[in-house]
């Protein structure tokens, strides 16, 4: 292989880890939680559809963190590829996790409704990120520029 290509590829990987480390940690945590066996834990029925709420919150958090890191990296500017990355990737990741639950484990099953709640969490995070996170990052950036930093 061309060493120039490998060097550029390694630089890209290291830059991705540098700017999106929290997103990557969140992905690892979701992967572990999704594929773990929770059959030993006593189930509680005190909250109806608790598992669906957990899916919504997990993917809201994942996507909100991804948006935060993307907006921070871009200085609060939304670019077209960010929309694609921060919506399509978390949804595809949620679908992959549901598939892996049924394909790789005997104690978990993939569930279409879990995936629907994953998507709902992603979409809620998009709205939150555009309406709340983006203005905060822009305000912070303007404040820093006003201080001459």
C-alpha positions as CSV (number, residue, x, y, z in Angstrom):
1,X,0.0,0.0,0.0
2,X,1.0,3.6,-0.5
3,X,2.6,5.0,2.7
4,X,1.2,8.4,2.0
5,X,-2.3,6.9,2.0
6,X,-1.7,5.1,5.3
7,X,-0.3,8.2,6.9
8,X,-3.4,10.2,5.8
9,X,-5.7,7.4,7.0
10,X,-4.0,7.2,10.4
11,X,-4.2,11.0,10.8
12,X,-7.9,10.8,10.0
13,X,-8.5,8.1,12.6
14,X,-6.5,9.9,15.3
15,X,-8.3,13.2,14.5
16,X,-11.7,11.4,14.8
17,X,-10.7,9.9,18.2
18,X,-9.6,13.3,19.3
19,X,-12.8,15.2,18.4
20,X,-15.3,12.4,19.0
21,X,-13.9,10.5,22.0
22,X,-17.0,10.9,24.1
23,X,-19.3,9.7,21.2
24,X,-17.0,6.6,20.8
25,X,-17.1,5.9,24.6
26,X,-20.9,6.2,24.5
27,X,-21.0,3.7,21.5
28,X,-19.0,1.2,23.5
29,X,-21.2,1.6,26.5
30,X,-24.4,1.1,24.4
31,X,-22.9,-1.9,22.7
32,X,-22.0,-3.5,26.1
33,X,-25.4,-2.7,27.6
34,X,-27.2,-4.0,24.5
35,X,-25.4,-7.3,24.3
36,X,-25.2,-8.1,28.1
37,X,-27.3,-10.7,29.8
38,X,-29.7,-9.1,32.3
39,X,-31.7,-12.3,33.0
40,X,-30.3,-12.5,36.6
41,X,-31.7,-9.0,37.4
42,X,-35.1,-9.0,39.0
43,X,-37.6,-7.4,36.6
44,X,-39.8,-4.7,37.9
45,X,-43.1,-3.8,36.3
46,X,-43.5,-0.6,38.3
47,X,-43.0,1.6,35.2
48,X,-44.8,0.5,32.1
49,X,-42.6,0.1,29.0
50,X,-39.4,0.9,31.0
51,X,-37.3,-0.8,28.4
52,X,-38.6,1.5,25.6
53,X,-37.9,4.6,27.8
54,X,-34.4,3.3,28.3
55,X,-33.9,2.9,24.5
56,X,-35.2,6.5,23.9
57,X,-32.9,8.0,26.6
58,X,-29.8,6.0,25.5
59,X,-30.1,7.1,21.9
60,X,-31.1,10.6,22.8
61,X,-27.9,10.8,24.9
62,X,-25.8,9.2,22.2
63,X,-27.0,11.5,19.4
64,X,-26.9,14.6,21.7
65,X,-23.3,13.9,22.5
66,X,-22.5,13.3,18.9
67,X,-24.2,16.6,17.9
68,X,-22.4,18.4,20.8
69,X,-19.0,17.2,19.6
70,X,-19.8,17.9,16.0
71,X,-21.0,21.4,16.8
72,X,-18.0,22.1,19.0
73,X,-15.6,21.0,16.3
74,X,-17.4,23.2,13.7
75,X,-17.7,26.3,15.9
76,X,-21.5,26.0,16.0
77,X,-22.0,25.9,12.2
78,X,-24.2,23.2,10.9
79,X,-22.8,21.6,7.8
80,X,-24.7,19.3,5.4
81,X,-22.5,16.3,6.2
82,X,-23.1,16.8,10.0
83,X,-26.8,16.3,9.5
84,X,-26.1,13.1,7.6
85,X,-23.5,11.8,10.1
86,X,-25.4,12.7,13.3
87,X,-28.8,11.3,12.2
88,X,-28.1,8.4,9.8
89,X,-25.2,6.9,11.8
90,X,-26.9,6.7,15.2
91,X,-30.0,5.2,13.5
92,X,-27.9,2.7,11.6
93,X,-26.0,1.9,14.8
94,X,-29.3,1.3,16.6
95,X,-30.5,-1.1,13.8
96,X,-27.1,-2.9,14.0
97,X,-27.4,-3.3,17.7
98,X,-30.9,-4.8,17.4
99,X,-29.7,-7.2,14.8
100,X,-26.7,-8.2,16.8
101,X,-28.9,-8.9,19.8
102,X,-30.8,-11.6,17.9
103,X,-27.8,-12.9,15.9
104,X,-25.1,-13.1,18.5
105,X,-26.9,-13.8,21.7
106,X,-29.3,-16.6,22.9
107,X,-30.6,-14.5,25.8
108,X,-31.6,-11.3,23.9
109,X,-33.8,-10.7,20.9
110,X,-34.0,-7.9,18.4
111,X,-37.2,-5.9,18.7
112,X,-38.7,-3.6,16.1
113,X,-40.3,-1.4,18.7
114,X,-36.9,-1.0,20.5
115,X,-35.5,0.3,17.1
116,X,-38.5,2.7,16.8
117,X,-37.7,4.1,20.2
118,X,-34.0,4.4,19.2
119,X,-35.0,6.4,16.2
120,X,-37.3,8.6,18.4
121,X,-34.4,9.3,20.8
122,X,-32.2,10.3,17.8
123,X,-34.9,12.6,16.4
124,X,-35.5,14.2,19.8
125,X,-31.8,14.8,20.2
126,X,-31.6,16.5,16.8
127,X,-34.3,19.0,17.8
128,X,-32.6,19.5,21.2
129,X,-29.2,20.0,19.6
130,X,-30.3,22.5,17.0
131,X,-32.6,24.5,19.4
132,X,-30.5,24.4,22.6
133,X,-26.9,23.1,22.1
134,X,-26.1,25.1,18.9
135,X,-27.1,28.5,20.3
136,X,-25.1,27.8,23.5
137,X,-22.0,26.8,21.5
138,X,-22.3,29.9,19.3
139,X,-22.7,32.1,22.4
140,X,-19.7,30.6,24.0
141,X,-17.7,31.0,20.8
142,X,-18.7,34.7,20.5
143,X,-17.8,35.2,24.2
144,X,-14.3,33.7,23.7
145,X,-13.7,35.8,20.5
146,X,-14.8,38.9,22.4
147,X,-12.2,38.2,25.0
148,X,-9.5,37.9,22.4
149,X,-8.9,34.2,22.7
